[in-house]
């Protein structure tokens, strides 16, 4: 609940802090993903919708985006940003995703994974809603060390919201039935792609 309140309070000014450089890096990350016609994509921790324009640029009219966030205020701001009609908004916790099993082609966690209090549980939920061979994306527009230093410097409710190191993340994804196929950690981006194992 503290985290929800924290992001509710930040929501009105959140989009103002998204720079053109950040948007460029996001577009580059999304452009690298294998988004196919008709995909249903879950944008986990959608916030005010920073991913949406890049996603729709890589989708066709049959595609669908579900923007999910714990903060209703963030989603309200996102709805006001001229979002495409293919987008639905859901206020929910990533630990309890209100979607059917195997209903999503791709789940994207942009700048949100450190905030999951139970990362394995969140990964299990995303794996549950992914179709067999569906993809999970964890990404940031800066590297792991910078993300962790940023959260520690902000302090308060996000002080301990950190990205795990690579061995930890590989173990966590394995527990959730996911297999990492791409791992990248550079100053300008952090990108992990994992696939759901066929069950």
Secondary structure, DSSP 8 states (H G I E B T S, - for coil): -HHHHHHHHHGGGGGGG--HHHHHHHHHHHHHS---TT-EEEEET-TTTTTHHHHHHT--TT-EEEEEES-HHHHHHHHTS---TTEEEEE--TTS--S-TT-EEEEEEES-GGG-SSHHHHHHHHHHHEEEEEEEEEEESS-HHHHHHHHHHH-GGGTT-----HHHHHHHHHHTTEEEEEEEEETTEEEEEEEE---
